[in-house]
């Protein structure tokens, strides 16, 4: 379920920086949430500089990246805070921006309101937990 969106001005960063951010952030998400990397989805969303205002100024020289991280409800506050910090670090380290300009948020989604292969995550997760318990006792 882990999903991340990174919102950045178009043509500000090179393809290698963007690729590194997506790969590094995916690994971070997997590590922090203890989730299989196969479940992680990371997206870059580009905007023309003329469509971004930073500090009330359009075409500001600051790229000021913004991210959203979607997690299933029930993750601990410690995990959510670690994810905020780690994804910010990933942005700063890969894109070379000043940490003071980075913003982000965690969006919690009820497992009943999230779909995995067309099924509510609440049911998928219950099945996975039961399967793990059964294999642990076998």
MODELLER restraints for C-alpha pairs under 7 A, 6 or more apart:
rsr = mdl.restraints
at = mdl.atoms
rsr.add(forms.Gaussian(group=physical.xy_distance, feature=features.Distance(at['CA:1:A'], at['CA:39:A']), mean=5.77, stdev=0.5))
rsr.add(forms.Gaussian(group=physical.xy_distance, feature=features.Distance(at['CA:1:A'], at['CA:40:A']), mean=6.39, stdev=0.5))
rsr.add(forms.Gaussian(group=physical.xy_distance, feature=features.Distance(at['CA:1:A'], at['CA:71:A']), mean=6.76, stdev=0.5))
rsr.add(forms.Gaussian(group=physical.xy_distance, feature=features.Distance(at['CA:2:A'], at['CA:29:A']), mean=6.98, stdev=0.5))
rsr.add(forms.Gaussian(group=physical.xy_distance, feature=features.Distance(at['CA:2:A'], at['CA:39:A']), mean=6.50, stdev=0.5))
rsr.add(forms.Gaussian(group=physical.xy_distance, feature=features.Distance(at['CA:2:A'], at['CA:40:A']), mean=4.87, stdev=0.5))
rsr.add(forms.Gaussian(group=physical.xy_distance, feature=features.Distance(at['CA:2:A'], at['CA:41:A']), mean=6.26, stdev=0.5))
rsr.add(forms.Gaussian(group=physical.xy_distance, feature=features.Distance(at['CA:2:A'], at['CA:70:A']), mean=5.93, stdev=0.5))
rsr.add(forms.Gaussian(group=physical.xy_distance, feature=features.Distance(at['CA:2:A'], at['CA:71:A']), mean=5.58, stdev=0.5))
rsr.add(forms.Gaussian(group=physical.xy_distance, feature=features.Distance(at['CA:3:A'], at['CA:40:A']), mean=5.99, stdev=0.5))
rsr.add(forms.Gaussian(group=physical.xy_distance, feature=features.Distance(at['CA:3:A'], at['CA:41:A']), mean=4.79, stdev=0.5))
rsr.add(forms.Gaussian(group=physical.xy_distance, feature=features.Distance(at['CA:3:A'], at['CA:42:A']), mean=5.78, stdev=0.5))
rsr.add(forms.Gaussian(group=physical.xy_distance, feature=features.Distance(at['CA:3:A'], at['CA:69:A']), mean=5.79, stdev=0.5))
rsr.add(forms.Gaussian(group=physical.xy_distance, feature=features.Distance(at['CA:3:A'], at['CA:70:A']), mean=5.14, stdev=0.5))
rsr.add(forms.Gaussian(group=physical.xy_distance, feature=features.Distance(at['CA:4:A'], at['CA:41:A']), mean=6.37, stdev=0.5))
rsr.add(forms.Gaussian(group=physical.xy_distance, feature=features.Distance(at['CA:4:A'], at['CA:42:A']), mean=4.70, stdev=0.5))
rsr.add(forms.Gaussian(group=physical.xy_distance, feature=features.Distance(at['CA:4:A'], at['CA:43:A']), mean=6.20, stdev=0.5))
rsr.add(forms.Gaussian(group=physical.xy_distance, feature=features.Distance(at['CA:4:A'], at['CA:67:A']), mean=6.95, stdev=0.5))
rsr.add(forms.Gaussian(group=physical.xy_distance, feature=features.Distance(at['CA:4:A'], at['CA:68:A']), mean=5.60, stdev=0.5))
rsr.add(forms.Gaussian(group=physical.xy_distance, feature=features.Distance(at['CA:4:A'], at['CA:69:A']), mean=4.45, stdev=0.5))
rsr.add(forms.Gaussian(group=physical.xy_distance, feature=features.Distance(at['CA:4:A'], at['CA:70:A']), mean=6.30, stdev=0.5))
rsr.add(forms.Gaussian(group=physical.xy_distance, feature=features.Distance(at['CA:5:A'], at['CA:42:A']), mean=5.95, stdev=0.5))
rsr.add(forms.Gaussian(group=physical.xy_distance, feature=features.Distance(at['CA:5:A'], at['CA:43:A']), mean=4.83, stdev=0.5))
rsr.add(forms.Gaussian(group=physical.xy_distance, feature=features.Distance(at['CA:5:A'], at['CA:44:A']), mean=5.86, stdev=0.5))
rsr.add(forms.Gaussian(group=physical.xy_distance, feature=features.Distance(at['CA:5:A'], at['CA:45:A']), mean=6.73, stdev=0.5))
rsr.add(forms.Gaussian(group=physical.xy_distance, feature=features.Distance(at['CA:5:A'], at['CA:67:A']), mean=5.44, stdev=0.5))
rsr.add(forms.Gaussian(group=physical.xy_distance, feature=features.Distance(at['CA:5:A'], at['CA:68:A']), mean=5.27, stdev=0.5))
rsr.add(forms.Gaussian(group=physical.xy_distance, feature=features.Distance(at['CA:5:A'], at['CA:69:A']), mean=6.64, stdev=0.5))
rsr.add(forms.Gaussian(group=physical.xy_distance, feature=features.Distance(at['CA:6:A'], at['CA:43:A']), mean=6.20, stdev=0.5))
rsr.add(forms.Gaussian(group=physical.xy_distance, feature=features.Distance(at['CA:6:A'], at['CA:44:A']), mean=4.85, stdev=0.5))
rsr.add(forms.Gaussian(group=physical.xy_distance, feature=features.Distance(at['CA:6:A'], at['CA:45:A']), mean=5.89, stdev=0.5))
rsr.add(forms.Gaussian(group=physical.xy_distance, feature=features.Distance(at['CA:6:A'], at['CA:65:A']), mean=6.98, stdev=0.5))
rsr.add(forms.Gaussian(group=physical.xy_distance, feature=features.Distance(at['CA:6:A'], at['CA:66:A']), mean=5.98, stdev=0.5))
rsr.add(forms.Gaussian(group=physical.xy_distance, feature=features.Distance(at['CA:6:A'], at['CA:67:A']), mean=4.48, stdev=0.5))
rsr.add(forms.Gaussian(group=physical.xy_distance, feature=features.Distance(at['CA:6:A'], at['CA:68:A']), mean=6.80, stdev=0.5))
rsr.add(forms.Gaussian(group=physical.xy_distance, feature=features.Distance(at['CA:7:A'], at['CA:44:A']), mean=6.13, stdev=0.5))
rsr.add(forms.Gaussian(group=physical.xy_distance, feature=features.Distance(at['CA:7:A'], at['CA:45:A']), mean=4.77, stdev=0.5))
rsr.add(forms.Gaussian(group=physical.xy_distance, feature=features.Distance(at['CA:7:A'], at['CA:46:A']), mean=6.06, stdev=0.5))
rsr.add(forms.Gaussian(group=physical.xy_distance, feature=features.Distance(at['CA:7:A'], at['CA:65:A']), mean=5.75, stdev=0.5))
rsr.add(forms.Gaussian(group=physical.xy_distance, feature=features.Distance(at['CA:7:A'], at['CA:66:A']), mean=5.14, stdev=0.5))
rsr.add(forms.Gaussian(group=physical.xy_distance, feature=features.Distance(at['CA:7:A'], at['CA:67:A']), mean=5.91, stdev=0.5))
rsr.add(forms.Gaussian(group=physical.xy_distance, feature=features.Distance(at['CA:8:A'], at['CA:45:A']), mean=6.31, stdev=0.5))
rsr.add(forms.Gaussian(group=physical.xy_distance, feature=features.Distance(at['CA:8:A'], at['CA:46:A']), mean=5.26, stdev=0.5))
rsr.add(forms.Gaussian(group=physical.xy_distance, feature=features.Distance(at['CA:8:A'], at['CA:47:A']), mean=6.34, stdev=0.5))
rsr.add(forms.Gaussian(group=physical.xy_distance, feature=features.Distance(at['CA:8:A'], at['CA:63:A']), mean=6.70, stdev=0.5))
rsr.add(forms.Gaussian(group=physical.xy_distance, feature=features.Distance(at['CA:8:A'], at['CA:65:A']), mean=5.11, stdev=0.5))
rsr.add(forms.Gaussian(group=physical.xy_distance, feature=features.Distance(at['CA:8:A'], at['CA:66:A']), mean=6.91, stdev=0.5))
rsr.add(forms.Gaussian(group=physical.xy_distance, feature=features.Distance(at['CA:9:A'], at['CA:46:A']), mean=5.45, stdev=0.5))
rsr.add(forms.Gaussian(group=physical.xy_distance, feature=features.Distance(at['CA:9:A'], at['CA:47:A']), mean=4.87, stdev=0.5))
rsr.add(forms.Gaussian(group=physical.xy_distance, feature=features.Distance(at['CA:9:A'], at['CA:48:A']), mean=5.74, stdev=0.5))
rsr.add(forms.Gaussian(group=physical.xy_distance, feature=features.Distance(at['CA:9:A'], at['CA:49:A']), mean=5.41, stdev=0.5))
rsr.add(forms.Gaussian(group=physical.xy_distance, feature=features.Distance(at['CA:9:A'], at['CA:63:A']), mean=6.24, stdev=0.5))
rsr.add(forms.Gaussian(group=physical.xy_distance, feature=features.Distance(at['CA:10:A'], at['CA:46:A']), mean=4.83, stdev=0.5))
rsr.add(forms.Gaussian(group=physical.xy_distance, feature=features.Distance(at['CA:10:A'], at['CA:47:A']), mean=5.27, stdev=0.5))
rsr.add(forms.Gaussian(group=physical.xy_distance, feature=features.Distance(at['CA:10:A'], at['CA:48:A']), mean=5.37, stdev=0.5))
rsr.add(forms.Gaussian(group=physical.xy_distance, feature=features.Distance(at['CA:10:A'], at['CA:49:A']), mean=6.74, stdev=0.5))
rsr.add(forms.Gaussian(group=physical.xy_distance, feature=features.Distance(at['CA:13:A'], at['CA:95:A']), mean=6.80, stdev=0.5))
rsr.add(forms.Gaussian(group=physical.xy_distance, feature=features.Distance(at['CA:17:A'], at['CA:94:A']), mean=5.73, stdev=0.5))
rsr.add(forms.Gaussian(group=physical.xy_distance, feature=features.Distance(at['CA:17:A'], at['CA:95:A']), mean=5.91, stdev=0.5))
rsr.add(forms.Gaussian(group=physical.xy_distance, feature=features.Distance(at['CA:20:A'], at['CA:94:A']), mean=6.52, stdev=0.5))
rsr.add(forms.Gaussian(group=physical.xy_distance, feature=features.Distance(at['CA:21:A'], at['CA:90:A']), mean=6.43, stdev=0.5))
rsr.add(forms.Gaussian(group=physical.xy_distance, feature=features.Distance(at['CA:21:A'], at['CA:91:A']), mean=6.48, stdev=0.5))
rsr.add(forms.Gaussian(group=physical.xy_distance, feature=features.Distance(at['CA:21:A'], at['CA:94:A']), mean=5.75, stdev=0.5))
rsr.add(forms.Gaussian(group=physical.xy_distance, feature=features.Distance(at['CA:22:A'], at['CA:42:A']), mean=5.85, stdev=0.5))
rsr.add(forms.Gaussian(group=physical.xy_distance, feature=features.Distance(at['CA:24:A'], at['CA:90:A']), mean=6.69, stdev=0.5))
rsr.add(forms.Gaussian(group=physical.xy_distance, feature=features.Distance(at['CA:25:A'], at['CA:87:A']), mean=6.15, stdev=0.5))
rsr.add(forms.Gaussian(group=physical.xy_distance, feature=features.Distance(at['CA:25:A'], at['CA:90:A']), mean=6.24, stdev=0.5))
rsr.add(forms.Gaussian(group=physical.xy_distance, feature=features.Distance(at['CA:26:A'], at['CA:37:A']), mean=6.88, stdev=0.5))
rsr.add(forms.Gaussian(group=physical.xy_distance, feature=features.Distance(at['CA:26:A'], at['CA:40:A']), mean=6.01, stdev=0.5))
rsr.add(forms.Gaussian(group=physical.xy_distance, feature=features.Distance(at['CA:26:A'], at['CA:41:A']), mean=7.00, stdev=0.5))
rsr.add(forms.Gaussian(group=physical.xy_distance, feature=features.Distance(at['CA:26:A'], at['CA:42:A']), mean=6.37, stdev=0.5))
rsr.add(forms.Gaussian(group=physical.xy_distance, feature=features.Distance(at['CA:27:A'], at['CA:37:A']), mean=6.70, stdev=0.5))
rsr.add(forms.Gaussian(group=physical.xy_distance, feature=features.Distance(at['CA:28:A'], at['CA:86:A']), mean=6.83, stdev=0.5))
rsr.add(forms.Gaussian(group=physical.xy_distance, feature=features.Distance(at['CA:29:A'], at['CA:83:A']), mean=6.92, stdev=0.5))
rsr.add(forms.Gaussian(group=physical.xy_distance, feature=features.Distance(at['CA:30:A'], at['CA:36:A']), mean=5.93, stdev=0.5))
rsr.add(forms.Gaussian(group=physical.xy_distance, feature=features.Distance(at['CA:30:A'], at['CA:37:A']), mean=5.22, stdev=0.5))
rsr.add(forms.Gaussian(group=physical.xy_distance, feature=features.Distance(at['CA:30:A'], at['CA:40:A']), mean=6.80, stdev=0.5))
rsr.add(forms.Gaussian(group=physical.xy_distance, feature=features.Distance(at['CA:32:A'], at['CA:79:A']), mean=6.43, stdev=0.5))
rsr.add(forms.Gaussian(group=physical.xy_distance, feature=features.Distance(at['CA:32:A'], at['CA:83:A']), mean=6.30, stdev=0.5))
rsr.add(forms.Gaussian(group=physical.xy_distance, feature=features.Distance(at['CA:33:A'], at['CA:79:A']), mean=6.75, stdev=0.5))
rsr.add(forms.Gaussian(group=physical.xy_distance, feature=features.Distance(at['CA:49:A'], at['CA:59:A']), mean=5.31, stdev=0.5))
rsr.add(forms.Gaussian(group=physical.xy_distance, feature=features.Distance(at['CA:50:A'], at['CA:58:A']), mean=5.99, stdev=0.5))
rsr.add(forms.Gaussian(group=physical.xy_distance, feature=features.Distance(at['CA:50:A'], at['CA:59:A']), mean=5.46, stdev=0.5))
rsr.add(forms.Gaussian(group=physical.xy_distance, feature=features.Distance(at['CA:52:A'], at['CA:58:A']), mean=5.68, stdev=0.5))
rsr.add(forms.Gaussian(group=physical.xy_distance, feature=features.Distance(at['CA:52:A'], at['CA:59:A']), mean=6.68, stdev=0.5))
rsr.add(forms.Gaussian(group=physical.xy_distance, feature=features.Distance(at['CA:53:A'], at['CA:59:A']), mean=6.72, stdev=0.5))
rsr.add(forms.Gaussian(group=physical.xy_distance, feature=features.Distance(at['CA:53:A'], at['CA:60:A']), mean=6.76, stdev=0.5))
rsr.add(forms.Gaussian(group=physical.xy_distance, feature=features.Distance(at['CA:54:A'], at['CA:60:A']), mean=6.10, stdev=0.5))
rsr.add(forms.Gaussian(group=physical.xy_distance, feature=features.Distance(at['CA:64:A'], at['CA:101:A']), mean=4.66, stdev=0.5))
rsr.add(forms.Gaussian(group=physical.xy_distance, feature=features.Distance(at['CA:64:A'], at['CA:102:A']), mean=5.41, stdev=0.5))
rsr.add(forms.Gaussian(group=physical.xy_distance, feature=features.Distance(at['CA:65:A'], at['CA:101:A']), mean=6.96, stdev=0.5))
rsr.add(forms.Gaussian(group=physical.xy_distance, feature=features.Distance(at['CA:65:A'], at['CA:102:A']), mean=5.22, stdev=0.5))
rsr.add(forms.Gaussian(group=physical.xy_distance, feature=features.Distance(at['CA:65:A'], at['CA:103:A']), mean=6.57, stdev=0.5))
rsr.add(forms.Gaussian(group=physical.xy_distance, feature=features.Distance(at['CA:66:A'], at['CA:102:A']), mean=5.89, stdev=0.5))
rsr.add(forms.Gaussian(group=physical.xy_distance, feature=features.Distance(at['CA:66:A'], at['CA:103:A']), mean=4.76, stdev=0.5))
rsr.add(forms.Gaussian(group=physical.xy_distance, feature=features.Distance(at['CA:66:A'], at['CA:104:A']), mean=5.30, stdev=0.5))
rsr.add(forms.Gaussian(group=physical.xy_distance, feature=features.Distance(at['CA:67:A'], at['CA:103:A']), mean=6.52, stdev=0.5))
rsr.add(forms.Gaussian(group=physical.xy_distance, feature=features.Distance(at['CA:67:A'], at['CA:104:A']), mean=4.51, stdev=0.5))
rsr.add(forms.Gaussian(group=physical.xy_distance, feature=features.Distance(at['CA:67:A'], at['CA:105:A']), mean=6.49, stdev=0.5))
rsr.add(forms.Gaussian(group=physical.xy_distance, feature=features.Distance(at['CA:68:A'], at['CA:104:A']), mean=5.59, stdev=0.5))
rsr.add(forms.Gaussian(group=physical.xy_distance, feature=features.Distance(at['CA:68:A'], at['CA:105:A']), mean=5.01, stdev=0.5))
rsr.add(forms.Gaussian(group=physical.xy_distance, feature=features.Distance(at['CA:68:A'], at['CA:106:A']), mean=5.90, stdev=0.5))
rsr.add(forms.Gaussian(group=physical.xy_distance, feature=features.Distance(at['CA:68:A'], at['CA:107:A']), mean=6.95, stdev=0.5))
rsr.add(forms.Gaussian(group=physical.xy_distance, feature=features.Distance(at['CA:69:A'], at['CA:105:A']), mean=6.29, stdev=0.5))
rsr.add(forms.Gaussian(group=physical.xy_distance, feature=features.Distance(at['CA:69:A'], at['CA:106:A']), mean=4.82, stdev=0.5))
rsr.add(forms.Gaussian(group=physical.xy_distance, feature=features.Distance(at['CA:69:A'], at['CA:107:A']), mean=6.01, stdev=0.5))
rsr.add(forms.Gaussian(group=physical.xy_distance, feature=features.Distance(at['CA:70:A'], at['CA:106:A']), mean=5.87, stdev=0.5))
rsr.add(forms.Gaussian(group=physical.xy_distance, feature=features.Distance(at['CA:70:A'], at['CA:107:A']), mean=4.71, stdev=0.5))
rsr.add(forms.Gaussian(group=physical.xy_distance, feature=features.Distance(at['CA:70:A'], at['CA:108:A']), mean=5.93, stdev=0.5))
rsr.add(forms.Gaussian(group=physical.xy_distance, feature=features.Distance(at['CA:71:A'], at['CA:107:A']), mean=6.23, stdev=0.5))
rsr.add(forms.Gaussian(group=physical.xy_distance, feature=features.Distance(at['CA:71:A'], at['CA:108:A']), mean=5.07, stdev=0.5))
rsr.add(forms.Gaussian(group=physical.xy_distance, feature=features.Distance(at['CA:71:A'], at['CA:109:A']), mean=6.19, stdev=0.5))
rsr.add(forms.Gaussian(group=physical.xy_distance, feature=features.Distance(at['CA:72:A'], at['CA:108:A']), mean=5.45, stdev=0.5))
rsr.add(forms.Gaussian(group=physical.xy_distance, feature=features.Distance(at['CA:72:A'], at['CA:109:A']), mean=4.88, stdev=0.5))
rsr.add(forms.Gaussian(group=physical.xy_distance, feature=features.Distance(at['CA:72:A'], at['CA:110:A']), mean=5.87, stdev=0.5))
rsr.add(forms.Gaussian(group=physical.xy_distance, feature=features.Distance(at['CA:72:A'], at['CA:111:A']), mean=5.91, stdev=0.5))
rsr.add(forms.Gaussian(group=physical.xy_distance, feature=features.Distance(at['CA:73:A'], at['CA:108:A']), mean=4.92, stdev=0.5))
rsr.add(forms.Gaussian(group=physical.xy_distance, feature=features.Distance(at['CA:73:A'], at['CA:109:A']), mean=5.29, stdev=0.5))
rsr.add(forms.Gaussian(group=physical.xy_distance, feature=features.Distance(at['CA:73:A'], at['CA:110:A']), mean=5.24, stdev=0.5))
rsr.add(forms.Gaussian(group=physical.xy_distance, feature=features.Distance(at['CA:73:A'], at['CA:111:A']), mean=6.84, stdev=0.5))
rsr.add(forms.Gaussian(group=physical.xy_distance, feature=features.Distance(at['CA:80:A'], at['CA:106:A']), mean=6.89, stdev=0.5))
rsr.add(forms.Gaussian(group=physical.xy_distance, feature=features.Distance(at['CA:84:A'], at['CA:104:A']), mean=6.83, stdev=0.5))
rsr.add(forms.Gaussian(group=physical.xy_distance, feature=features.Distance(at['CA:88:A'], at['CA:102:A']), mean=6.66, stdev=0.5))
rsr.add(forms.Gaussian(group=physical.xy_distance, feature=features.Distance(at['CA:92:A'], at['CA:98:A']), mean=6.38, stdev=0.5))
rsr.add(forms.Gaussian(group=physical.xy_distance, feature=features.Distance(at['CA:92:A'], at['CA:99:A']), mean=5.92, stdev=0.5))
rsr.add(forms.Gaussian(group=physical.xy_distance, feature=features.Distance(at['CA:111:A'], at['CA:120:A']), mean=6.54, stdev=0.5))
rsr.add(forms.Gaussian(group=physical.xy_distance, feature=features.Distance(at['CA:111:A'], at['CA:121:A']), mean=4.85, stdev=0.5))
rsr.add(forms.Gaussian(group=physical.xy_distance, feature=features.Distance(at['CA:111:A'], at['CA:122:A']), mean=4.64, stdev=0.5))
rsr.add(forms.Gaussian(group=physical.xy_distance, feature=features.Distance(at['CA:112:A'], at['CA:120:A']), mean=5.38, stdev=0.5))
rsr.add(forms.Gaussian(group=physical.xy_distance, feature=features.Distance(at['CA:112:A'], at['CA:121:A']), mean=6.15, stdev=0.5))
rsr.add(forms.Gaussian(group=physical.xy_distance, feature=features.Distance(at['CA:112:A'], at['CA:122:A']), mean=5.35, stdev=0.5))
rsr.add(forms.Gaussian(group=physical.xy_distance, feature=features.Distance(at['CA:113:A'], at['CA:120:A']), mean=6.60, stdev=0.5))
rsr.add(forms.Gaussian(group=physical.xy_distance, feature=features.Distance(at['CA:114:A'], at['CA:120:A']), mean=5.64, stdev=0.5))
rsr.add(forms.Gaussian(group=physical.xy_distance, feature=features.Distance(at['CA:114:A'], at['CA:121:A']), mean=5.54, stdev=0.5))
rsr.add(forms.Gaussian(group=physical.xy_distance, feature=features.Distance(at['CA:115:A'], at['CA:121:A']), mean=5.48, stdev=0.5))
